[in-house]
Amino acid sequence: MLPATQTFFARAENVGRKPNGDDDIHYSRDGQPRLNSDLPAILEAWRKACRGERNGFEDAYVADVRANLAEAPDGKRLDYQFHHPSRRKVQRRIKSCAYPLVPLHNLCSERTQSVVPSQELAGTTILYTGLAQIEANTGRAVQEPTPADSLKSQVRPYEPGDILFARMRPNLRKVVLVEFPEPGYTSPECAVLVPKLDAANQPIVDPLVLGVLLRSDFIYGQIVHLVAGIGRPRINPKELRDVLVPVPPAAEQAAIRAAYLSSHDEVSRLEEAAAAAQRRAKEVLAEAVASVAEAFAKLKVVVQ
């Protein structure tokens, strides 16, 4: 069993029921039905936690609730987000941070204007970057040409150099520095951040570095307990603007940027190698199919 001071937490995305109450059934390749539920995996994760093993379930952890509540202003929260280990980890890192910590709203302004494309841009095609066009965790996004008439709700304009932060499901870390050559529009669920400039007319924090940092555990750990909503969890705009960002000197920011770009180049090389391996695998398979056909073609066929 778990020590008396430890509590097991887990979050289930699927519980075997659809929103209308029907069974959520998935089928295996051989046609066998099973409930689409995380609960069996959570049960196994709890058993492993009790044995002191790594539980292997991504959305599960063990926390010292008593210690956490002793540090809380009201000492009453017992939810998954509040006791998440990333929150405690970031609290410790904030206390020991060697650089000045500055609220995000002092580093970026925010574009808050919005338009309804189907009304104000009717008959045109716009470049759209919604939540579906932003990859989780990678900082990659695309602009998708979209008929304005198909967008009935509000969108927000953005410019090259802005940072898009998806407030919806922030655990997916959908944050991107806009490097497209043309401006576009994004989902109203995205904060459009404009890096502020210092007295030398330079960004206070390098925009690339800031965009990467906003995808990190350092930022998520500050907001995980503030995410509200079950079906569509999101972070409040004001609470996002209040997150603390370390601001190293410009020379150190440049070094951090260079190190990140070096790692990013290595990622690109690995992805290219993986793509080449996939292409070669397809070629080998095609050659194997062709060799079988050729072997059969050489057989003497007797027609009866």
FITIDREN-530502 format. One line per 3 residues: their letters; for each residue x, y, z of N, C-alpha, C. Coordinates in pm, whole numbers, plus 32768, in hexadecimal, padded with zeros to 4 digits. Example, Ala and Ser with C-alpha at 12.3 -4.5 7.8 and 13.67 -1.06 7.14 Angstrom:
# FITIDREN-530502
AS> 8527/7DC7/830C/84CE/7E3E/830C/8528/7EB6/830C | 8505/7F1F/82C4/8557/7F96/82CA/850A/8003/8313
END
This chain:
# FITIDREN-530502
MLP> 8054/7F88/8000/8000/8000/8000/8057/807D/8000 | 8019/80ED/7FDC/8060/816B/7FDD/807A/8199/806B | 80E8/81E2/8084/80FD/821D/8108/8089/8276/812E
ATQ> 8074/8288/81AF/8000/82D4/81DF/8001/8364/81AD | 8076/839C/818F/807E/8427/8164/806C/8439/80CF | 8060/83CA/8084/8059/83D1/7FF2/7FCC/83B2/7FBF
TFF> 7FA6/83F9/7F56/7F23/83E5/7F17/7F36/83D2/7E81 | 7EEF/8371/7E4B/7EF7/8353/7DBC/7E90/83A6/7D70 | 7EBC/83E6/7D03/7E63/8435/7CAE/7E6E/8400/7C1F
ARA> 7DFF/8402/7BD6/7E01/83DE/7B49/7D8E/8426/7B03 | 7DA2/843D/7A82/7D3A/847F/7A32/7D16/8427/79BD | 7C95/8409/79AF/7C64/83B5/7942/7C2A/840D/78D4
ENV> 7C5C/83FC/785B/7C23/8441/77E8/7BA9/83F6/77B3 | 7BAC/8371/77BF/7B3E/831D/778D/7B10/82C1/77FD | 7A8C/82B7/780E/7A55/8267/787D/79F3/81FD/784D
GRK> 79F2/81E0/77CA/7999/8178/7796/790D/81A7/7776 | 78F4/8228/7781/7870/825E/7762/787E/82D6/7706 | 7824/82E1/76A5/781D/8356/7650/77D1/83C5/7699
PNG> 77D9/8442/7667/7790/84AF/76A9/76FB/8496/76B7 | 76BF/8447/765B/762F/842C/7664/760E/83B7/76BF | 7675/837B/76FE/765E/830D/775A/766C/8283/771D
DDD> 7677/8279/7698/7689/81F6/7658/7714/81BE/7674 | 771E/8138/766C/77A1/80FA/767A/77FE/812B/760C | 787B/814B/7632/78E1/8174/75D2/7931/80F8/75AE
IHY> 790C/80B8/7540/7946/8037/751A/79AB/8049/74A9 | 7A22/800D/74BB/7A84/8003/7450/7A95/7F70/742E | 7AC1/7F56/73B2/7ACF/7ECB/7386/7B60/7EB0/735E
SRD> 7B8F/7E3A/7383/7C15/7E10/735C/7C13/7DE1/72CB | 7C8A/7DC1/7296/7C92/7D95/720B/7C44/7D16/71F2 | 7C37/7CC2/7259/7BED/7C46/7247/7B59/7C55/726A
GQP> 7B2E/7CD4/727D/7AA0/7CED/7292/7A70/7CE2/7322 | 7ACE/7CD2/7381/7AA6/7CC6/740D/7A89/7D50/7448 | 7A16/7D61/748A/79F3/7DE4/74C3/7A39/7DFB/7549
RLN> 7A55/7E79/7565/7A8A/7E9F/75E9/7A5D/7F2D/7608 | 7A4C/7F4A/7687/7A28/7FD1/76B1/7AA1/802E/769F | 7A88/80A2/7669/7AF1/8107/765D/7AFC/814F/76E3
SDL> 7B4C/8115/773B/7B54/8148/77C4/7BE4/8144/77F5 | 7C0B/81B0/783B/7C8F/81B4/787A/7C8E/8176/7905 | 7C1B/8152/7938/7C11/8126/79C3/7C61/80A7/79E0
PAI> 7C61/8041/7988/7CB6/7FCC/79A5/7D4A/7FF0/79AF | 7D79/804B/7957/7E05/8075/795C/7E22/80C4/79DB | 7DC1/8113/7A07/7DD3/815F/7A83/7DD9/8101/7AFB
LEA> 7D85/809A/7AFA/7D89/8038/7B67/7E11/7FF3/7B6D | 7E47/7FCE/7AFA/7ECB/7F8F/7AF7/7F37/7FF2/7B24 | 7F28/8072/7AFE/7F87/80D8/7B2A/7F85/80E7/7BC1
WRK> 7F0E/80E1/7BFD/7F02/80EA/7C8F/7F46/8073/7CD2 | 7F32/7FFC/7C9B/7F71/7F85/7CD5/800A/7F90/7CCF | 803E/7FC3/7C5E/80CF/7FD4/7C52/8101/803C/7CB4
ACR> 80B5/80AA/7CC5/80DD/8111/7D24/80E3/80D9/7DB1 | 8085/8082/7DD2/8085/8044/7E57/80FF/7FEB/7E6B | 8134/7FB2/7DFE/81AB/7F5E/7E07/822C/7FAF/7DFA
GER> 821C/8034/7DEC/8291/8089/7DDE/82CF/8085/7D55 | 8284/805A/7CEE/82B7/8051/7C66/8289/80CA/7C15 | 82CD/80E2/7BA6/82A0/8149/7B49/821A/811C/7B10
NGF> 81B7/8176/7B15/812F/8148/7AF3/8118/813C/7A5C | 8165/8186/7A0B/8159/8176/797B/80E0/81BA/793E | 808B/81FB/798F/8017/8241/7959/8035/82D6/795B
EDA> 802D/8315/78E7/805D/839F/78D8/8017/83FF/7935 | 7F94/83F0/7948/7F47/8450/7997/7F2E/841E/7A24 | 7F94/83E5/7A63/7F88/83B6/7AED/8005/83DC/7B3A
YVA> 7FF5/83F8/7BBA/8067/8419/7C0F/8041/8403/7CA2 | 80A5/8409/7CF7/8093/83FD/7D88/80C5/847E/7DC7 | 8078/84B7/7E25/809C/8537/7E61/8086/8534/7EF8
DVR> 80D0/858A/7F3D/80C0/859C/7FCD/8059/860C/7FE1 | 7FDC/85E7/7FF0/7F6F/8648/7FF7/7F7E/86A1/8072 | 7FA2/8667/80E2/7FAC/86B7/815D/8014/8725/814D
ANL> 8087/8704/8113/80EF/8769/8100/80C3/87D5/809E | 807F/87AB/8034/804F/880D/7FD1/7FEA/886D/800E | 7F8C/8838/805B/7F24/888C/8095/7F5C/88E9/80FF
AEA> 7FC6/88BF/8142/8003/8914/81A8/803F/8992/816A | 8064/898A/80E9/809E/89FC/80A4/8036/8A4D/8057 | 7FB9/8A1B/8052/7F52/8A5E/8002/7F12/8ACF/8053
PDG> 7EE9/8B3B/800F/7EAB/8BAB/8056/7E2C/8B83/80A1 | 7DD7/8B2E/8063/7D5A/8B08/80A5/7D5E/8A7A/80DD | 7DBB/8A28/80A8/7DCB/89A1/80DC/7D54/8947/80C8
KRL> 7D08/895A/805A/7C8D/890D/8048/7C87/88BD/7FC7 | 7CE3/88D3/7F6A/7CD5/8893/7EE7/7D0A/8804/7EE9 | 7CB9/87AA/7EAE/7CDD/871D/7EA9/7CD9/86E8/7E1A
DYQ> 7CE4/8741/7DB7/7CD1/8716/7D2D/7D55/86EF/7CEB | 7D48/86AE/7C79/7DBA/867A/7C2D/7E1B/86E8/7C05 | 7DE7/8759/7BD5/7E3E/87C3/7BA4/7E91/8801/7C14
FHH> 7E53/881A/7C86/7E99/8862/7CF2/7F10/8813/7D27 | 7F03/8790/7D32/7F6D/873F/7D6D/7FCD/8705/7D05 | 7FBD/872F/7C88/8015/86FC/7C1E/80A7/871B/7C40
PSR> 8101/86BA/7C30/818E/86D0/7C58/81D2/8741/7C0D | 81A7/8760/7B94/81E7/87CD/7B4B/81D3/8853/7B91 | 8164/8863/7BD8/814B/88E1/7C1F/81B0/88F3/7C91
RKV> 81C3/888B/7CE2/8224/8892/7D4F/82B2/88A6/7D1A | 82D2/8860/7CAD/8358/8869/7C74/8375/88F8/7C47 | 8313/8937/7C05/8326/89BF/7BD5/832E/8A22/7C49
QRR> 82E1/8A0B/7CB2/82E9/8A63/7D27/8377/8A65/7D5F | 83B6/89F1/7D65/843F/89EB/7D97/849F/8A32/7D38 | 848A/8A20/7CB5/84E2/8A5F/7C53/84D3/8AF7/7C54
IKS> 845A/8B26/7C6A/8444/8BB7/7C71/8490/8BF2/7CE8 | 848C/8BAD/7D58/84D0/8BE0/7DD0/8568/8BE5/7DBE | 859D/8B8C/7D6C/862E/8B85/7D5C/865E/8BC3/7CD9
CAY> 8604/8C01/7C8E/862A/8C36/7C0A/8692/8CA5/7C18 | 86FB/8C9D/7BC5/8768/8CFF/7BCB/8749/8D7F/7B7D | 86E2/8D7C/7B28/86C3/8DEE/7AD3/8648/8E37/7B07
PLV> 8638/8EB6/7AE2/85BD/8EFD/7B07/8543/8EB6/7ACC | 84D8/8EB0/7B19/845B/8E73/7AEC/83F8/8EE2/7ACD | 83C9/8EE4/7A51/8374/8F52/7A22/82EF/8F19/79F3
PLH> 827D/8F54/7A1B/81FB/8F25/79E8/81F5/8F30/7950 | 81B2/8ED1/7912/81AB/8ECD/7881/8172/8F4E/7848 | 8114/8F8E/788E/80D7/9007/7857/8139/907B/7851
NLC> 81AA/9072/7897/8212/90D9/788C/8272/90BC/7819 | 8269/9045/77E0/82C1/901D/7772/8279/901E/76ED | 81F5/9012/76F1/81A4/900B/7676/8125/905B/7687
SER> 80FD/909F/761E/8074/90D2/7618/8020/9067/75D3 | 7F9F/907F/75C9/7F46/9018/758F/7EE7/9058/752A | 7EDB/9016/74B9/7E78/9043/7456/7DF0/900D/7481
TQS> 7D93/9067/749A/7D0F/903D/74C9/7CA1/905A/7464 | 7CC3/909F/73F7/7C5B/90BB/7393/7C30/9038/7351 | 7BB7/9034/7321/7B83/8FBC/72E1/7B25/8FE2/7270
VVP> 7B12/8F85/7213/7AB5/8F99/71A4/7A65/8F19/7191 | 79F1/8F25/7153/79A1/8EB1/712B/79B1/8EA6/7094 | 7A05/8E49/7064/7A25/8E43/6FD4/79AB/8E3A/6F79
SQE> 7949/8DE9/6FA0/78D6/8DD5/6F48/7886/8E56/6F35 | 7897/8EB6/6F91/7850/8F35/6F85/78AA/8FA4/6F4E | 7923/8FAF/6F85/7979/9020/6F63/79D9/9003/6EF0
LAG> 79EF/8F84/6ED1/7A4C/8F60/6E65/7A08/8F05/6DFF | 7985/8F0D/6DF7/7937/8EB3/6DA0/796B/8EB4/6D11 | 796F/8E3C/6CD7/7998/8E2F/6C4C/7A2E/8E25/6C37
TTI> 7A7B/8E2A/6CA4/7B0D/8E22/6C98/7B40/8D9E/6CD1 | 7BBF/8D84/6CBB/7C03/8D11/6CF7/7C6F/8D47/6D54 | 7C6F/8D1A/6DD0/7CD2/8D4B/6E31/7D34/8CDC/6E54
LYT> 7DA5/8D03/6E89/7E08/8CA3/6EBC/7DE9/8C8C/6F4F | 7DC3/8C10/6F70/7D8F/8BF2/6FF5/7DEA/8B8E/703D | 7E04/8BAB/70BB/7E50/8B50/7111/7DFE/8B38/718F
GLA> 7DAB/8AD0/718C/7D5A/8AAE/7200/7DA3/8A4B/7259 | 7D5F/8A1A/72BE/7D9C/89BA/7319/7DCA/893D/72D0 | 7D7C/8913/7269/7D9F/889A/7220/7E1B/88AE/71C8
QIE> 7E3E/892A/71AB/7EB2/8945/7156/7F32/895D/71A7 | 7F29/8952/722C/7F9E/8961/7283/7FBF/88D9/72BF | 8039/88A9/72AB/8062/8828/72E1/807A/8834/7377
ANT> 805A/87C9/73BF/8077/87C4/744E/810D/87B4/7464 | 8142/8801/74C0/81CC/87F2/74F4/823C/8820/7496 | 8224/882E/7414/8292/8841/73B6/82AE/88D1/738F
GRA> 824D/892A/73A1/825E/89B3/7372/8247/89C2/72DD | 820C/895C/729D/81F2/8961/720E/815F/8980/71F3 | 8148/89C7/7187/80BE/89E9/7161/80BB/8A03/70CB
VQE> 8044/8A06/7094/8033/8A25/7007/7FC6/8A8D/6FF7 | 7FCC/8AD5/6F89/7F60/8B2C/6F60/7F0D/8AE2/6EF8 | 7E8D/8AD5/6F12/7E36/8A8B/6EB7/7DD8/8AEC/6E70
PTP> 7DE2/8AF7/6DEB/7D83/8B4E/6DA3/7CF4/8B1E/6DBD | 7CA1/8B78/6DEF/7C1B/8B53/6E1D/7BB6/8BBA/6DEB | 7B47/8B8D/6DAE/7ADF/8BEC/6D86/7AA9/8C36/6E01
ADS> 7AA9/8CB9/6DFA/7A79/8D08/6E6C/79E8/8CE7/6E8D | 7999/8CC7/6E27/790B/8CA9/6E3E/78F7/8C2D/6E95 | 795F/8BD6/6E9F/7950/8B5B/6EEC/796A/8B71/6F81
LKS> 799B/8BE8/6FA7/79BC/8C04/7033/7952/8C61/706C | 78F7/8C29/70BA/7886/8C76/70ED/78A5/8CBB/7171 | 790C/8C8D/71B9/792E/8CCA/7239/79A3/8D2A/7229
QVR> 79C5/8D71/7293/7A2F/8DD3/728F/7AB9/8D92/727D | 7B13/8DD9/723F/7B9F/8DB3/7236/7BF3/8E2D/725A | 7C73/8E14/7277/7CCD/8E81/729B/7D3D/8E8C/7234
PYE> 7D5D/8F05/7209/7DCC/8F16/71AA/7E53/8F08/71F1 | 7EB5/8ED9/71A7/7F3E/8ED5/71DA/7F9D/8F03/716D | 8016/8F2A/7196/807C/8F5A/713B/80FA/8F05/714C
PGD> 8151/8F01/70E6/81D2/8EBD/70F7/821C/8EF7/7170 | 8255/8E9E/71C1/829A/8EC7/723A/8246/8EBC/72B7 | 81C2/8EAA/72A9/816C/8E94/731D/817E/8E05/7352
ILF> 814D/8DEE/73CA/814E/8D69/7406/80BD/8D40/7420 | 8096/8CCC/73EE/800F/8C97/7405/8016/8C33/7478 | 7FC4/8C47/74DE/7FBE/8BEE/7552/7F30/8BB8/755B
ARM> 7F1E/8B36/7545/7E98/8AFA/754C/7E70/8AE9/75DE | 7E0C/8B36/7607/7DDE/8B2D/7693/7D89/8AB1/76A9 | 7D50/8A7A/763E/7D01/8A00/7649/7D5F/8988/7658
RPN> 7D46/8935/76BB/7D9A/88BF/76D8/7E2E/88E4/76D8 | 7E58/8938/7734/7EE3/8965/7735/7F47/88F5/7750 | 7F17/8882/777F/7F72/880F/7793/7FAC/87DF/770E
LRK> 7F6D/8802/769D/7FA0/87DA/761A/8014/8833/75EC | 802C/88A1/7632/809D/88FC/7615/8099/892C/7583 | 8024/8957/7556/8019/898B/74CE/803D/8A1F/74CF
VVL> 80BE/8A39/74BE/80F3/8AC1/74BE/8151/8ACD/7446 | 8145/8B3A/73FB/8197/8B46/7382/81BE/8BD7/736C | 823C/8BEC/7347/826A/8C6E/7318/8246/8C79/7284
VEF> 81FC/8CE1/725F/81CF/8CF0/71D4/8245/8D1A/717D | 826C/8CC2/7123/82DA/8CDE/70C7/82AB/8CD9/7036 | 8227/8CD9/7021/81F1/8CDE/6F99/8210/8D67/6F5C
PEP> 8221/8D6F/6ED8/823D/8DF1/6E99/81C3/8E4E/6E96 | 814B/8E15/6EA6/80D1/8E65/6E9D/8083/8E5F/6F20 | 8037/8EC7/6F40/7FE0/8EC2/6FB6/7F6D/8E62/6F9F
GYT> 7F26/8E44/7009/7EB5/8DE9/6FFE/7E56/8DFA/7072 | 7E03/8D95/7087/7D9E/8D99/70F2/7DA6/8D17/7141 | 7D82/8D1F/71C0/7D89/8CAA/7216/7D09/8C9B/7266
SPE> 7CFE/8C2B/72A9/7C89/8C0C/72FC/7C7D/8C6F/7370 | 7C02/8C8F/739A/7BF2/8CE5/7410/7C25/8CA2/7490 | 7C3F/8C1E/748A/7C76/8BD8/74FD/7D0E/8BEC/7509
CAV> 7D49/8C36/74AA/7DD8/8C52/74AE/7DF0/8CE1/74DE | 7E4C/8CF1/753B/7E7D/8D76/755D/7EE5/8D9C/74F4 | 7ED9/8E15/74BF/7F38/8E47/745B/7F93/8EAA/74A2
LVP> 800E/8E7F/74BE/806D/8ECD/750E/80CE/8F16/74B3 | 80E8/8F94/74D2/8144/8FE7/7484/81BB/900B/74DE | 8231/8FD4/74C5/82A4/8FF1/751C/82C0/9087/7524
KLD> 82D5/90B8/759F/82F5/9145/75B4/838A/915E/759E | 83AB/91DB/757E/8434/9202/7564/846D/9250/75DA | 84F2/9247/75EA/8536/9292/7654/8563/931B/7620
AAN> 85B2/9360/766F/85DE/93E6/764A/8633/93E7/75CC | 8673/9376/75AF/86C7/936B/7536/8677/9339/74BF | 85F4/9336/74CD/859A/930B/7462/85AC/9277/743E
QPI> 85D3/9228/74A4/85E2/9198/7494/857D/9151/74F0 | 854D/90DA/74C8/84F1/9092/7521/8530/907B/75AB | 84E1/908D/7613/8514/9077/769B/8542/8FE6/76AB
VDP> 84F5/8F8B/7675/851B/8EFE/7670/8516/8ED2/75DE | 857E/8E8E/75B1/8581/8E5D/7528/84FF/8E12/7509 | 84B5/8E39/74A0/8432/8DFB/7485/8438/8D64/7471
LVL> 84A1/8D32/742F/84AD/8CA2/741D/84BC/8C5D/74A3 | 8516/8C92/74F8/852C/8C57/757C/84AD/8C5F/75D0 | 8467/8CD1/75C8/83ED/8CE1/7616/8383/8C7E/75E9
GVL> 8374/8C6B/7565/8313/8C0A/7534/8330/8B7E/7565 | 83B1/8B59/7567/83D7/8AD4/7599/83BA/8ACA/762E | 83DF/8B31/767A/83C9/8B30/770A/8334/8B22/772C
LRS> 82DE/8B61/76DB/824E/8B5A/76F6/8216/8ACD/76DF | 8262/8A75/769E/8238/89EA/768D/8272/8990/76FC | 82C1/89C8/7754/830D/8977/77B3/82C0/895B/7834
DFI> 82F7/88FD/7881/82BE/88DE/7905/82C6/8956/7962 | 8327/89AE/794D/8335/8A22/79A5/82B9/8A79/79A0 | 827E/8A87/792B/8202/8AD6/791E/8189/8A80/7941
YGQ> 8183/8A05/790D/810E/89B1/7927/80FE/8997/79BD | 816D/8987/7A03/8165/8970/7A93/8127/89E5/7ADE | 812F/8A5D/7AA4/80F2/8AD2/7AE5/805C/8ADC/7ACC
IVH> 802B/8A99/7A62/7F9E/8AAA/7A3F/7F4D/8A2B/7A4C | 7F8F/89B7/7A64/7F46/8938/7A63/7ED1/893B/7AC4 | 7EE3/897A/7B39/7E78/897A/7B9E/7E10/89E6/7B83
LVA> 7E26/8A36/7B1A/7DC8/8AA1/7AF8/7D6F/8A7E/7A82 | 7D8C/8A0D/7A41/7D3D/89E2/79CD/7CB1/89BB/79FB | 7C4C/89F3/79BC/7BC1/89DA/79E4/7B73/89A0/7971
GIG> 7B0F/894D/7992/7ABA/8910/792D/7AD9/887D/791B | 7A73/882E/78FC/7A85/879E/78EC/7A8D/877A/7858 | 7A24/8799/780E/7A23/8775/7780/7A82/87C9/772D
RPR> 7A8E/8849/7752/7AE4/88A7/7708/7B3B/88F4/776B | 7B9A/88B2/77AB/7BED/88F5/7811/7C41/8964/77D4 | 7C4B/89D4/781B/7C95/8A45/77E5/7CCC/8A9A/7857
INP> 7D29/8AF1/7833/7D64/8B4D/7894/7D2A/8BD7/787E | 7D08/8C1B/78E9/7CD2/8CA2/78E2/7D3C/8D02/78AC | 7D16/8D61/7853/7D78/8DBD/7819/7DC9/8E0A/7881
KEL> 7D87/8E39/78EC/7DCE/8E86/7952/7E37/8E30/7998 | 7E13/8DB3/79B6/7E72/8D5C/79FB/7EE8/8D3A/79A1 | 7ECF/8D30/791F/7F3F/8D1A/78C3/7F9B/8D93/78C2
RDV> 7F62/8E0A/78C0/7FB4/8E83/78BC/800A/8E93/7939 | 7FE3/8E53/79A7/802B/8E63/7A26/8098/8DFB/7A3C | 80AC/8D9B/79E0/8116/8D38/79F6/819C/8D7F/79F8
LVP> 81F9/8D49/7A46/827D/8D85/7A56/82E0/8D4A/79F3 | 832C/8DA1/79B4/838D/8D79/794E/8418/8DA7/797A | 847A/8D4D/7980/8504/8D78/799E/853A/8DCC/792B
VPP> 8584/8E35/794B/85BD/8E8C/78E4/8655/8E91/78F6 | 869F/8E39/78B2/8731/8E3D/78B9/8767/8EB6/786B | 87E6/8ED8/7881/8824/8F42/782E/8823/8F1A/779B
AAE> 882F/8F7D/7744/8825/8F66/76B3/888B/8EFF/7682 | 8905/8F06/76B7/896D/8EA8/768B/8948/8E19/76AD | 890E/8E04/7722/88E6/8D7D/7749/886C/8D4F/76F8
QAA> 8813/8DAD/76D8/87A3/8D88/7682/87D5/8D59/75FA | 883B/8D9C/75C7/8873/8D75/7545/88AF/8CE9/754D | 88F2/8CCB/75BC/892C/8C45/75CD/88BF/8BDB/75D7
IRA> 8854/8BFC/761E/87E3/8B9E/762C/87A4/8B86/75A3 | 8794/8BF2/7556/875B/8BE6/74CF/87B2/8B8C/7477 | 8836/8BA2/747B/8890/8B53/7429/888A/8ABF/744F
AYL> 8886/8AA2/74D1/887F/8A16/74FD/87FD/89D5/74D0 | 878E/8A20/74D8/870E/89E9/74AC/8710/89CD/7417 | 8742/8A2C/73C8/8745/8A1A/7336/879F/89A4/7310
SSH> 880C/898F/735A/8862/891C/7340/8815/889A/7356 | 87CB/8893/73C5/8779/881C/73E0/870C/880C/7377 | 86D3/887D/734D/8669/8879/72E9/869F/8845/7264
DEV> 871A/886C/7242/8758/8839/71C8/876B/87A2/71D0 | 8791/8771/7245/87A1/86E0/7258/871C/8698/7248 | 86B0/86D6/727C/862A/869D/726A/8609/8693/71D5
SRL> 8628/86FC/718A/860C/86FB/70F9/8659/868D/70B3 | 86D8/867A/70DB/8728/8610/709D/86EE/8586/70BD | 86C4/8573/7139/8689/84F2/715F/8607/84DA/7114
EEA> 85B6/8542/7105/8537/8533/70BD/8551/8513/702B | 85B4/8554/6FEF/85D6/8536/6F63/8607/84A8/6F53 | 8658/8479/6FB4/8689/83EF/6FAF/8615/838D/6FBF
AAA> 85B7/83AE/7018/8543/8356/702B/84ED/8352/6FAC | 84DC/83C6/6F6C/848D/83CB/6EF0/84D2/837B/6E82 | 8558/8386/6E7B/85A2/8339/6E17/8595/82A3/6E31
AQR> 8598/827C/6EB0/8589/81EF/6ED2/84FE/81BC/6EAC | 8499/8210/6EC0/8411/81E8/6E9A/8406/81D8/6E02 | 8445/8237/6DB9/8441/822C/6D27/8488/81AC/6CF9
RAK> 84FA/818E/6D37/8544/8115/6D13/84F4/8098/6D36 | 84AD/809A/6DA6/845A/8028/6DCC/83EE/800E/6D63 | 83B1/8079/6D2F/834B/806A/6CC8/8388/8031/6C48
EVL> 8403/8060/6C27/8447/802C/6BB0/8464/7F97/6BBE | 8495/7F6F/6C35/84B4/7EE1/6C4C/8436/7E8D/6C40 | 83C6/7EC0/6C77/8348/7E76/6C6F/831B/7E6A/6BDE
AEA> 8326/7ED9/6B92/82FF/7ED4/6B05/8357/7E72/6AB8 | 83D9/7E71/6AD6/8434/7E13/6A94/8410/7D83/6AB7 | 83E9/7D6C/6B35/83C2/7CE6/6B5E/8345/7CB7/6B14
VAS> 82E5/7D11/6B05/826B/7CEF/6ABC/828C/7CD0/6A2A | 82E4/7D25/69EF/8309/7D10/6964/8352/7C8C/6951 | 83A7/7C66/69B1/83F1/7BE8/69A6/8394/7B70/69AD
VAE> 832C/7B7A/69FE/82CA/7B0D/6A05/8282/7B00/697F | 8258/7B72/6947/8212/7B6F/68C6/826D/7B36/685A | 82EE/7B5D/685D/834C/7B2B/67F9/8361/7A95/6808
AFA> 836B/7A66/6885/837D/79D7/689C/8306/7988/6867 | 828E/79BC/687E/8217/7975/684C/8211/7978/67B4 | 8240/79E6/677A/823B/79F2/66E9/8294/798B/66A4
KLK> 82FC/795C/66EA/8359/78FB/66B0/8326/786B/66B9 | 82BB/7858/6707/8287/77D0/6716/8246/77A2/6694 | 8254/7722/6676/8213/76E8/6602/8180/76D0/6623
VVV> 8129/770D/65D7/809B/7702/65F5/805E/7697/659A | 8019/763A/65D7/7FD5/75D1/658B/7F41/75EE/6591 | 7F03/7601/651C/7E74/761E/6517/7E2A/759B/6506
Q> 7DD0/757D/6561/7D83/7501/655A/7CF5/7520/652C
END
